Every structure is written in structure tokens, then in C-alpha cells.
Amino acid sequence: MAEVAAMFKMSRMTVYRAINSGELRAIRIRGRLLIPAAVIEGLVAEATAERSGGDSPLLGMFRGERS
């Protein structure tokens, strides 16, 4: 979790909230929450698409926007 938080320059609690709200997909293995690399890659792909004109509500959360 700390790695993802650092990658997106946000707190671990923000990452946990995104997981709990369903905005960020994670899996639980032996009590540990893990975010698959494919999820991170998808966020990067969405960010790239956003630059070309599309907008993603998921990325809004990572920019600090509130819904």
C-alpha cells in the first residue's frame, strides 16, 4: 500500500479509502490488500487517454476532486 501511495503522491489512508469506495481495485491475500500491477497500468493508460481529450471519474479522485 505504501508503494502505491508514494507512486500517486497521496497518503496510505487515501489509497484505503479509494479501495473501500470501489474506485481502486485491490485483492486480499492472507489478510493483506494488494493492488495488481494491471490496475496501476490501467490508471496510467486512462491518464494518457485523458490527455488526448477523454476524462475519467476515477482519475478525478487521484487529482483531489471530490464527487
Biopython code that builds the backbone (N, CA, C, O; Angstrom):
import numpy as np
from Bio.PDB.StructureBuilder import StructureBuilder

atoms = [
    (1, "MET", "N", (0.814, -1.182, 0.000)),
    (1, "MET", "CA", (0.000, 0.000, 0.000)),
    (1, "MET", "C", (0.869, 1.261, 0.000)),
    (1, "MET", "O", (0.553, 2.241, -0.674)),
    (2, "ALA", "N", (1.937, 1.224, 0.744)),
    (2, "ALA", "CA", (2.822, 2.384, 0.826)),
    (2, "ALA", "C", (3.422, 2.720, -0.539)),
    (2, "ALA", "O", (3.621, 3.890, -0.865)),
    (3, "GLU", "N", (3.708, 1.686, -1.336)),
    (3, "GLU", "CA", (4.302, 1.924, -2.658)),
    (3, "GLU", "C", (3.317, 2.641, -3.573)),
    (3, "GLU", "O", (3.691, 3.566, -4.294)),
    (4, "VAL", "N", (2.066, 2.216, -3.542)),
    (4, "VAL", "CA", (1.041, 2.851, -4.375)),
    (4, "VAL", "C", (0.815, 4.280, -3.913)),
    (4, "VAL", "O", (0.700, 5.188, -4.737)),
    (5, "ALA", "N", (0.752, 4.487, -2.614)),
    (5, "ALA", "CA", (0.574, 5.838, -2.071)),
    (5, "ALA", "C", (1.719, 6.746, -2.519)),
    (5, "ALA", "O", (1.488, 7.886, -2.921)),
    (6, "ALA", "N", (2.931, 6.252, -2.451)),
    (6, "ALA", "CA", (4.086, 7.046, -2.868)),
    (6, "ALA", "C", (4.042, 7.317, -4.371)),
    (6, "ALA", "O", (4.361, 8.417, -4.821)),
    (7, "MET", "N", (3.647, 6.310, -5.137)),
    (7, "MET", "CA", (3.589, 6.446, -6.586)),
    (7, "MET", "C", (2.630, 7.562, -7.001)),
    (7, "MET", "O", (2.913, 8.330, -7.920)),
    (8, "PHE", "N", (1.487, 7.637, -6.306)),
    (8, "PHE", "CA", (0.486, 8.652, -6.634)),
    (8, "PHE", "C", (0.603, 9.903, -5.764)),
    (8, "PHE", "O", (-0.219, 10.815, -5.862)),
    (9, "LYS", "N", (1.619, 9.939, -4.923)),
    (9, "LYS", "CA", (1.863, 11.090, -4.037)),
    (9, "LYS", "C", (0.618, 11.432, -3.206)),
    (9, "LYS", "O", (0.127, 12.561, -3.201)),
    (10, "MET", "N", (0.136, 10.399, -2.505)),
    (10, "MET", "CA", (-1.013, 10.569, -1.621)),
    (10, "MET", "C", (-0.785, 9.730, -0.366)),
    (10, "MET", "O", (0.146, 8.928, -0.303)),
    (11, "SER", "N", (-1.619, 9.921, 0.598)),
    (11, "SER", "CA", (-1.458, 9.167, 1.843)),
    (11, "SER", "C", (-1.965, 7.737, 1.680)),
    (11, "SER", "O", (-2.756, 7.444, 0.784)),
    (12, "ARG", "N", (-1.502, 6.861, 2.552)),
    (12, "ARG", "CA", (-1.986, 5.483, 2.551)),
    (12, "ARG", "C", (-3.478, 5.448, 2.851)),
    (12, "ARG", "O", (-4.201, 4.618, 2.300)),
    (13, "MET", "N", (-3.940, 6.333, 3.710)),
    (13, "MET", "CA", (-5.356, 6.374, 4.050)),
    (13, "MET", "C", (-6.200, 6.712, 2.825)),
    (13, "MET", "O", (-7.291, 6.164, 2.669)),
    (14, "THR", "N", (-5.734, 7.584, 1.968)),
    (14, "THR", "CA", (-6.449, 7.916, 0.737)),
    (14, "THR", "C", (-6.549, 6.690, -0.161)),
    (14, "THR", "O", (-7.586, 6.461, -0.784)),
    (15, "VAL", "N", (-5.479, 5.899, -0.231)),
    (15, "VAL", "CA", (-5.498, 4.668, -1.018)),
    (15, "VAL", "C", (-6.525, 3.703, -0.425)),
    (15, "VAL", "O", (-7.310, 3.107, -1.163)),
    (16, "TYR", "N", (-6.528, 3.545, 0.895)),
    (16, "TYR", "CA", (-7.502, 2.669, 1.551)),
    (16, "TYR", "C", (-8.937, 3.144, 1.276)),
    (16, "TYR", "O", (-9.825, 2.329, 1.026)),
    (17, "ARG", "N", (-9.153, 4.438, 1.324)),
    (17, "ARG", "CA", (-10.499, 4.968, 1.060)),
    (17, "ARG", "C", (-10.921, 4.678, -0.376)),
    (17, "ARG", "O", (-12.074, 4.325, -0.625)),
    (18, "ALA", "N", (-9.993, 4.824, -1.323)),
    (18, "ALA", "CA", (-10.298, 4.542, -2.730)),
    (18, "ALA", "C", (-10.651, 3.070, -2.912)),
    (18, "ALA", "O", (-11.543, 2.737, -3.693)),
    (19, "ILE", "N", (-9.966, 2.199, -2.204)),
    (19, "ILE", "CA", (-10.271, 0.766, -2.272)),
    (19, "ILE", "C", (-11.643, 0.503, -1.672)),
    (19, "ILE", "O", (-12.457, -0.199, -2.273)),
    (20, "ASN", "N", (-11.907, 1.057, -0.498)),
    (20, "ASN", "CA", (-13.187, 0.832, 0.186)),
    (20, "ASN", "C", (-14.375, 1.379, -0.591)),
    (20, "ASN", "O", (-15.472, 0.825, -0.515)),
    (21, "SER", "N", (-14.172, 2.456, -1.334)),
    (21, "SER", "CA", (-15.269, 3.044, -2.112)),
    (21, "SER", "C", (-15.443, 2.367, -3.468)),
    (21, "SER", "O", (-16.409, 2.644, -4.180)),
    (22, "GLY", "N", (-14.512, 1.479, -3.831)),
    (22, "GLY", "CA", (-14.593, 0.794, -5.119)),
    (22, "GLY", "C", (-13.924, 1.533, -6.251)),
    (22, "GLY", "O", (-13.964, 1.077, -7.393)),
    (23, "GLU", "N", (-13.307, 2.668, -5.960)),
    (23, "GLU", "CA", (-12.637, 3.448, -7.007)),
    (23, "GLU", "C", (-11.305, 2.832, -7.428)),
    (23, "GLU", "O", (-10.817, 3.087, -8.529)),
    (24, "LEU", "N", (-10.730, 2.034, -6.564)),
    (24, "LEU", "CA", (-9.449, 1.382, -6.840)),
    (24, "LEU", "C", (-9.601, -0.085, -6.498)),
    (24, "LEU", "O", (-9.973, -0.433, -5.378)),
    (25, "ARG", "N", (-9.313, -0.947, -7.463)),
    (25, "ARG", "CA", (-9.478, -2.386, -7.257)),
    (25, "ARG", "C", (-8.276, -2.966, -6.533)),
    (25, "ARG", "O", (-7.132, -2.642, -6.854)),
    (26, "ALA", "N", (-8.535, -3.812, -5.568)),
    (26, "ALA", "CA", (-7.485, -4.500, -4.820)),
    (26, "ALA", "C", (-7.952, -5.912, -4.526)),
    (26, "ALA", "O", (-9.146, -6.208, -4.565)),
    (27, "ILE", "N", (-7.000, -6.774, -4.234)),
    (27, "ILE", "CA", (-7.328, -8.136, -3.830)),
    (27, "ILE", "C", (-6.767, -8.365, -2.439)),
    (27, "ILE", "O", (-5.785, -7.741, -2.037)),
    (28, "ARG", "N", (-7.409, -9.271, -1.710)),
    (28, "ARG", "CA", (-6.947, -9.579, -0.358)),
    (28, "ARG", "C", (-6.374, -10.990, -0.373)),
    (28, "ARG", "O", (-7.051, -11.948, -0.744)),
    (29, "ILE", "N", (-5.118, -11.098, 0.037)),
    (29, "ILE", "CA", (-4.455, -12.393, 0.146)),
    (29, "ILE", "C", (-3.893, -12.497, 1.556)),
    (29, "ILE", "O", (-3.052, -11.701, 1.974)),
    (30, "ARG", "N", (-4.382, -13.504, 2.279)),
    (30, "ARG", "CA", (-3.960, -13.734, 3.665)),
    (30, "ARG", "C", (-4.005, -12.467, 4.514)),
    (30, "ARG", "O", (-3.087, -12.176, 5.280)),
    (31, "GLY", "N", (-5.086, -11.733, 4.359)),
    (31, "GLY", "CA", (-5.280, -10.546, 5.177)),
    (31, "GLY", "C", (-4.602, -9.289, 4.657)),
    (31, "GLY", "O", (-4.774, -8.211, 5.226)),
    (32, "ARG", "N", (-3.837, -9.416, 3.585)),
    (32, "ARG", "CA", (-3.144, -8.254, 3.018)),
    (32, "ARG", "C", (-3.856, -7.741, 1.788)),
    (32, "ARG", "O", (-4.250, -8.526, 0.925)),
    (33, "LEU", "N", (-4.025, -6.439, 1.696)),
    (33, "LEU", "CA", (-4.592, -5.851, 0.491)),
    (33, "LEU", "C", (-3.468, -5.606, -0.511)),
    (33, "LEU", "O", (-2.447, -4.999, -0.188)),
    (34, "LEU", "N", (-3.678, -6.090, -1.726)),
    (34, "LEU", "CA", (-2.694, -5.909, -2.789)),
    (34, "LEU", "C", (-3.374, -5.279, -3.994)),
    (34, "LEU", "O", (-4.507, -5.627, -4.325)),
    (35, "ILE", "N", (-2.695, -4.368, -4.638)),
    (35, "ILE", "CA", (-3.212, -3.746, -5.851)),
    (35, "ILE", "C", (-2.440, -4.341, -7.019)),
    (35, "ILE", "O", (-1.232, -4.131, -7.135)),
    (36, "PRO", "N", (-3.125, -5.081, -7.887)),
    (36, "PRO", "CA", (-2.439, -5.719, -9.010)),
    (36, "PRO", "C", (-1.784, -4.698, -9.942)),
    (36, "PRO", "O", (-2.282, -3.585, -10.110)),
    (37, "ALA", "N", (-0.679, -5.087, -10.534)),
    (37, "ALA", "CA", (0.036, -4.211, -11.473)),
    (37, "ALA", "C", (-0.872, -3.800, -12.621)),
    (37, "ALA", "O", (-0.763, -2.680, -13.121)),
    (38, "ALA", "N", (-1.770, -4.688, -13.048)),
    (38, "ALA", "CA", (-2.686, -4.375, -14.153)),
    (38, "ALA", "C", (-3.583, -3.182, -13.810)),
    (38, "ALA", "O", (-3.946, -2.404, -14.692)),
    (39, "VAL", "N", (-3.940, -3.039, -12.532)),
    (39, "VAL", "CA", (-4.758, -1.903, -12.105)),
    (39, "VAL", "C", (-3.966, -0.610, -12.258)),
    (39, "VAL", "O", (-4.481, 0.389, -12.761)),
    (40, "ILE", "N", (-2.714, -0.637, -11.820)),
    (40, "ILE", "CA", (-1.854, 0.544, -11.947)),
    (40, "ILE", "C", (-1.651, 0.883, -13.423)),
    (40, "ILE", "O", (-1.732, 2.048, -13.812)),
    (41, "GLU", "N", (-1.387, -0.139, -14.243)),
    (41, "GLU", "CA", (-1.198, 0.078, -15.679)),
    (41, "GLU", "C", (-2.454, 0.672, -16.313)),
    (41, "GLU", "O", (-2.368, 1.517, -17.205)),
    (42, "GLY", "N", (-3.622, 0.225, -15.847)),
    (42, "GLY", "CA", (-4.874, 0.779, -16.348)),
    (42, "GLY", "C", (-5.031, 2.251, -16.007)),
    (42, "GLY", "O", (-5.515, 3.036, -16.823)),
    (43, "LEU", "N", (-4.623, 2.626, -14.799)),
    (43, "LEU", "CA", (-4.685, 4.037, -14.403)),
    (43, "LEU", "C", (-3.768, 4.884, -15.275)),
    (43, "LEU", "O", (-4.123, 5.995, -15.668)),
    (44, "VAL", "N", (-2.593, 4.356, -15.573)),
    (44, "VAL", "CA", (-1.654, 5.072, -16.442)),
    (44, "VAL", "C", (-2.253, 5.214, -17.839)),
    (44, "VAL", "O", (-2.161, 6.282, -18.445)),
    (45, "ALA", "N", (-2.866, 4.146, -18.357)),
    (45, "ALA", "CA", (-3.496, 4.193, -19.677)),
    (45, "ALA", "C", (-4.625, 5.221, -19.698)),
    (45, "ALA", "O", (-4.768, 5.965, -20.668)),
    (46, "GLU", "N", (-5.434, 5.266, -18.624)),
    (46, "GLU", "CA", (-6.510, 6.248, -18.551)),
    (46, "GLU", "C", (-5.954, 7.667, -18.510)),
    (46, "GLU", "O", (-6.509, 8.573, -19.132)),
    (47, "ALA", "N", (-4.873, 7.858, -17.787)),
    (47, "ALA", "CA", (-4.267, 9.189, -17.702)),
    (47, "ALA", "C", (-3.763, 9.623, -19.074)),
    (47, "ALA", "O", (-3.872, 10.795, -19.436)),
    (48, "THR", "N", (-3.219, 8.694, -19.826)),
    (48, "THR", "CA", (-2.746, 9.002, -21.170)),
    (48, "THR", "C", (-3.923, 9.355, -22.066)),
    (48, "THR", "O", (-3.842, 10.301, -22.849)),
    (49, "ALA", "N", (-5.022, 8.604, -21.959)),
    (49, "ALA", "CA", (-6.216, 8.881, -22.750)),
    (49, "ALA", "C", (-6.816, 10.227, -22.357)),
    (49, "ALA", "O", (-7.333, 10.958, -23.201)),
    (50, "GLU", "N", (-6.742, 10.546, -21.068)),
    (50, "GLU", "CA", (-7.283, 11.815, -20.589)),
    (50, "GLU", "C", (-6.581, 12.985, -21.250)),
    (50, "GLU", "O", (-7.220, 13.983, -21.584)),
    (51, "ARG", "N", (-5.284, 12.878, -21.443)),
    (51, "ARG", "CA", (-4.522, 13.952, -22.084)),
    (51, "ARG", "C", (-4.970, 14.168, -23.522)),
    (51, "ARG", "O", (-4.832, 15.262, -24.068)),
    (52, "SER", "N", (-5.512, 13.106, -24.136)),
    (52, "SER", "CA", (-5.955, 13.235, -25.527)),
    (52, "SER", "C", (-7.432, 13.618, -25.614)),
    (52, "SER", "O", (-8.017, 13.573, -26.696)),
    (53, "GLY", "N", (-8.037, 13.994, -24.492)),
    (53, "GLY", "CA", (-9.395, 14.529, -24.536)),
    (53, "GLY", "C", (-10.424, 13.808, -23.695)),
    (53, "GLY", "O", (-11.431, 14.415, -23.331)),
    (54, "GLY", "N", (-10.223, 12.537, -23.368)),
    (54, "GLY", "CA", (-11.186, 11.812, -22.545)),
    (54, "GLY", "C", (-11.038, 12.200, -21.089)),
    (54, "GLY", "O", (-9.988, 12.699, -20.685)),
    (55, "ASP", "N", (-12.072, 11.980, -20.296)),
    (55, "ASP", "CA", (-11.970, 12.269, -18.867)),
    (55, "ASP", "C", (-12.505, 11.090, -18.086)),
    (55, "ASP", "O", (-13.545, 10.529, -18.429)),
    (56, "SER", "N", (-11.801, 10.717, -17.045)),
    (56, "SER", "CA", (-12.180, 9.570, -16.239)),
    (56, "SER", "C", (-12.531, 10.015, -14.836)),
    (56, "SER", "O", (-11.738, 10.718, -14.210)),
    (57, "PRO", "N", (-13.704, 9.630, -14.306)),
    (57, "PRO", "CA", (-14.041, 9.985, -12.928)),
    (57, "PRO", "C", (-13.089, 9.366, -11.920)),
    (57, "PRO", "O", (-12.864, 9.934, -10.851)),
    (58, "LEU", "N", (-12.526, 8.203, -12.246)),
    (58, "LEU", "CA", (-11.567, 7.560, -11.351)),
    (58, "LEU", "C", (-10.338, 8.439, -11.179)),
    (58, "LEU", "O", (-9.838, 8.597, -10.066)),
    (59, "LEU", "N", (-9.851, 9.006, -12.265)),
    (59, "LEU", "CA", (-8.665, 9.837, -12.160)),
    (59, "LEU", "C", (-8.943, 11.145, -11.426)),
    (59, "LEU", "O", (-8.038, 11.728, -10.829)),
    (60, "GLY", "N", (-10.197, 11.609, -11.468)),
    (60, "GLY", "CA", (-10.545, 12.812, -10.728)),
    (60, "GLY", "C", (-10.256, 12.655, -9.248)),
    (60, "GLY", "O", (-9.816, 13.598, -8.590)),
    (61, "MET", "N", (-10.504, 11.466, -8.727)),
    (61, "MET", "CA", (-10.229, 11.196, -7.319)),
    (61, "MET", "C", (-8.738, 11.336, -7.020)),
    (61, "MET", "O", (-8.357, 11.812, -5.951)),
    (62, "PHE", "N", (-7.900, 10.922, -7.967)),
    (62, "PHE", "CA", (-6.464, 10.997, -7.743)),
    (62, "PHE", "C", (-5.917, 12.415, -7.948)),
    (62, "PHE", "O", (-4.796, 12.724, -7.545)),
    (63, "ARG", "N", (-6.723, 13.264, -8.578)),
    (63, "ARG", "CA", (-6.332, 14.673, -8.715)),
    (63, "ARG", "C", (-6.834, 15.490, -7.534)),
    (63, "ARG", "O", (-6.543, 16.683, -7.440)),
    (64, "GLY", "N", (-7.582, 14.867, -6.638)),
    (64, "GLY", "CA", (-8.086, 15.558, -5.465)),
    (64, "GLY", "C", (-9.489, 16.096, -5.620)),
    (64, "GLY", "O", (-9.987, 16.791, -4.735)),
    (65, "GLU", "N", (-10.153, 15.779, -6.759)),
    (65, "GLU", "CA", (-11.523, 16.225, -6.947)),
    (65, "GLU", "C", (-12.459, 15.392, -6.096)),
    (65, "GLU", "O", (-12.216, 14.203, -5.886)),
    (66, "ARG", "N", (-13.501, 15.989, -5.616)),
    (66, "ARG", "CA", (-14.495, 15.282, -4.801)),
    (66, "ARG", "C", (-15.786, 15.192, -5.585)),
    (66, "ARG", "O", (-16.167, 16.132, -6.283)),
    (67, "SER", "N", (-16.463, 14.052, -5.469)),
    (67, "SER", "CA", (-17.748, 13.915, -6.174)),
    (67, "SER", "C", (-18.899, 14.029, -5.216)),
    (67, "SER", "O", (-20.056, 13.940, -5.628)),
]
sb = StructureBuilder()
sb.init_structure("model")
sb.init_model(0)
sb.init_chain("A")
sb.init_seg("    ")
for serial, (resi, resn, name, xyz) in enumerate(atoms, 1):
    if name == "N":
        sb.init_residue(resn, " ", resi, " ")
    sb.init_atom(name, np.array(xyz, "f"), 0.0, 1.0, " ", f" {name:<3s}", serial, name[0])
structure = sb.get_structure()
